[in-house]
């Protein structure tokens, strides 16, 4: 979508024998590793010479406003009141106000934190899907990865972002705490192998961003 105009482009592709993951489906390790391969390939493509300097600069700028164009109303902290309307009595107004303040603080600081952490730690930006949730993953009947959807948010960001989104969504809390370091180690091994031993960042970099 061109943010300076009133039109965009919808690209469609037929994918045989494919379905979106159910939001409650917890995939096996083999599937998670398969998605980690896809994330690694995206990062390598972003670091290659296939993207012009002009396009690279464009993808470095946040494009979150694109998503709001296709919604009727953009979510704002003020809508917290509407969400709680009729559910809580006057005695809960303090809770509503604290919730509104928390949402406002997160919405104002999240972009700043995500976009500045690489610079603060001296780590190069990599190409990210930026919305790596299970509903954006299509599989066949045997739960093999068929396609990754929702690519309009692709941009340069931090190297742990997509892996963290994925693990947060497909692992239960207990497994997430136990296996997060395991999956990051597996991801980095995949990246090193696909890069021919010359990855764009160090393993300690992705671990620092993860934690």
Phi and psi in degrees as a GROMACS rama.xvg file:
@    title "Ramachandran Plot"
@    xaxis  label "Phi"
@    yaxis  label "Psi"
@TYPE xy
-90.0963  112.621  UNK-2
-71.4085  -13.0863  UNK-3
-94.4935  8.96612  UNK-4
-136.536  179.565  UNK-5
-104.051  15.9507  UNK-6
-135.732  165.124  UNK-7
-147.12  -170.729  UNK-8
-128.757  132.501  UNK-9
-107.738  117.112  UNK-10
-103.558  125.381  UNK-11
-121.704  148.926  UNK-12
-144.927  135.498  UNK-13
-82.5647  126.851  UNK-14
-121.493  114.271  UNK-15
-71.8164  141.125  UNK-16
52.8531  55.8264  UNK-17
-134.435  144.053  UNK-18
-145.32  154.741  UNK-19
-78.0834  147.482  UNK-20
-64.6049  139.053  UNK-21
-67.9168  142.602  UNK-22
-61.2678  -25.0652  UNK-23
-98.1824  2.49162  UNK-24
-78.6599  129.572  UNK-25
-105.323  103.386  UNK-26
-72.0655  157.653  UNK-27
-72.9304  169.33  UNK-28
-60.4138  -37.9864  UNK-29
-58.2535  -39.2387  UNK-30
-68.7712  -42.6701  UNK-31
-60.2799  -42.6938  UNK-32
-61.4357  -38.1587  UNK-33
-61.6623  -42.3  UNK-34
-68.554  -35.8989  UNK-35
-61.2046  -35.3849  UNK-36
-60.3262  -43.9233  UNK-37
-62.7132  -44.406  UNK-38
-61.8023  -42.5641  UNK-39
-61.9728  -41.8812  UNK-40
-65.281  -36.7384  UNK-41
-63.9412  -43.871  UNK-42
-63.2793  -40.6311  UNK-43
-66.376  -41.3982  UNK-44
-60.2569  -41.4858  UNK-45
-65.4285  -27.6543  UNK-46
-88.5748  -7.65414  UNK-47
-82.4379  177.916  UNK-48
-85.2007  11.4641  UNK-49
-75.1126  -16.5626  UNK-50
-109.284  127.626  UNK-51
-68.5742  160.031  UNK-52
-60.5169  -35.8516  UNK-53
-65.8486  -46.5914  UNK-54
-67.6767  -34.9203  UNK-55
-62.2387  -41.5552  UNK-56
-65.7741  -39.0198  UNK-57
-63.0459  -41.4763  UNK-58
-75.6449  -13.0627  UNK-59
-80.0521  -24.0159  UNK-60
-80.3265  137.155  UNK-61
-59.9197  135.773  UNK-62
-121.303  31.3338  UNK-63
-65.5013  -24.0906  UNK-64
-64.8226  -26.0618  UNK-65
-55.743  -42.4704  UNK-66
-64.6117  -38.7549  UNK-67
-66.8534  -20.6337  UNK-68
-63.9202  -29.2717  UNK-69
-96.3471  5.33598  UNK-70
-103.991  150.726  UNK-71
-66.2993  -44.8987  UNK-72
-134.34  139.23  UNK-73
-78.9462  137.159  UNK-74
-68.5725  132.395  UNK-75
-132.273  159.282  UNK-76
-57.1254  -29.7288  UNK-77
-63.3649  -24.6403  UNK-78
-73.2721  -8.18254  UNK-79
-57.016  -39.6037  UNK-80
-58.1317  -43.1518  UNK-81
-66.3525  -39.0694  UNK-82
-61.3167  -36.6647  UNK-83
-92.4176  -6.75656  UNK-84
-59.9982  128.592  UNK-85
83.1402  -7.32058  UNK-86
-101.845  -29.5284  UNK-87
-126.82  140.331  UNK-88
-81.7204  -179.457  UNK-89
-57.3342  -28.5422  UNK-90
-68.7067  -12.4254  UNK-91
-102.245  10.3489  UNK-92
-61.4559  -32.578  UNK-93
-64.2125  -39.9327  UNK-94
-62.9379  -43.3719  UNK-95
-60.4255  -44.6405  UNK-96
-65.324  -41.7817  UNK-97
-65.3343  -36.6185  UNK-98
-65.863  -43.5079  UNK-99
-59.9062  -44.0443  UNK-100
-62.7532  -40.1569  UNK-101
-65.5505  -43.6166  UNK-102
-63.393  -42.3913  UNK-103
-62.552  -43.4257  UNK-104
-64.0855  -42.4932  UNK-105
-65.0945  -44.5464  UNK-106
-65.4666  -31.5153  UNK-107
-80.5518  -34.5543  UNK-108
-96.5011  -22.333  UNK-109
-58.2619  -50.0016  UNK-110
-62.4105  -40.1733  UNK-111
-62.8897  -44.2288  UNK-112
-65.6699  -49.7109  UNK-113
-63.3705  -39.3539  UNK-114
-83.9198  -13.5165  UNK-115
-108.153  -15.0749  UNK-116
-64.1578  -36.2718  UNK-117
-62.7613  -44.6556  UNK-118
-63.2262  -41.5963  UNK-119
-62.7705  -35.8642  UNK-120
-96.0968  -1.97595  UNK-121
69.6922  36.1232  UNK-122
-112.495  133.374  UNK-123
-65.3891  146.141  UNK-124
-73.2237  149.893  UNK-125
-129.241  162.686  UNK-126
-73.2708  129.256  UNK-127
-124.119  146.236  UNK-128
-69.3715  -41.3996  UNK-129
74.5426  3.42235  UNK-130
-148.743  52.3223  UNK-131
-83.5877  67.2135  UNK-132
-105.556  161.388  UNK-133
-59.6364  -33.2143  UNK-134
-69.16  -11.9577  UNK-135
-98.3252  12.2736  UNK-136
-114.984  126.967  UNK-137
-106.178  138.902  UNK-138
-130.278  164.087  UNK-139
-92.6217  -171.237  UNK-140
-64.9841  -21.8736  UNK-141
-96.7425  11.0264  UNK-142
59.5538  41.5264  UNK-143
-97.0278  141.479  UNK-144
-63.3014  126.516  UNK-145
-106.768  -37.0435  UNK-146
-163.792  157.371  UNK-147
-115.24  128.872  UNK-148
-101.627  176.067  UNK-149
62.4818  58.274  UNK-150
-92.2869  5.54487  UNK-151
-69.1881  -14.9128  UNK-152
-96.2691  7.3691  UNK-153
-58.7362  130.889  UNK-154
-161.577  171.069  UNK-155
-83.1289  129.894  UNK-156
-150.694  -156.72  UNK-157
-89.2803  153.011  UNK-158
-71.6627  -13.3909  UNK-159
-97.7692  -9.04984  UNK-160
-59.9012  -54.8895  UNK-161
-65.1245  -39.1638  UNK-162
-65.3604  -40.7512  UNK-163
-65.9822  -43.255  UNK-164
-57.8416  -45.986  UNK-165
-61.3294  -51.6466  UNK-166
-65.3651  -36.2977  UNK-167
-62.7692  -33.0138  UNK-168
-89.122  -32.6284  UNK-169
-106.145  -3.90437  UNK-170
-114.666  137.884  UNK-171
-66.0885  159.285  UNK-172
-52.9755  -43.7821  UNK-173
-62.4813  -48.1846  UNK-174
-65.5733  -33.535  UNK-175
-60.9954  -44.8417  UNK-176
-66.8033  -35.8832  UNK-177
-77.4155  -40.615  UNK-178
-106.85  -0.617294  UNK-179
-58.5555  -44.023  UNK-180
-67.3582  -35.1723  UNK-181
-61.3007  -46.6421  UNK-182
-70.7794  -34.4401  UNK-183
-67.2274  -36.5481  UNK-184
-65.5444  -41.155  UNK-185
-64.0512  -42.7111  UNK-186
-60.3849  -43.5678  UNK-187
-68.123  -35.7011  UNK-188
-62.9423  -40.5969  UNK-189
-61.8454  -45.755  UNK-190
-61.9138  -46.1807  UNK-191
-60.924  -42.7602  UNK-192
-63.7483  -45.3613  UNK-193
-70.3778  -24.2165  UNK-194
-89.1914  1.48369  UNK-195
67.5938  31.1164  UNK-196
87.166  5.4933  UNK-197
-126.872  72.8666  UNK-198
-71.2276  158.149  UNK-199
-75.4922  -7.58636  UNK-200
-156.163  169.078  UNK-201
-90.1601  159.672  UNK-202
-61.433  -37.3989  UNK-203
-63.6035  -28.1302  UNK-204
-65.3054  -49.7653  UNK-205
-67.1273  -32.7899  UNK-206
-68.5404  -39.9329  UNK-207
-61.4779  -43.5986  UNK-208
-68.2615  -35.067  UNK-209
-61.6928  -46.996  UNK-210
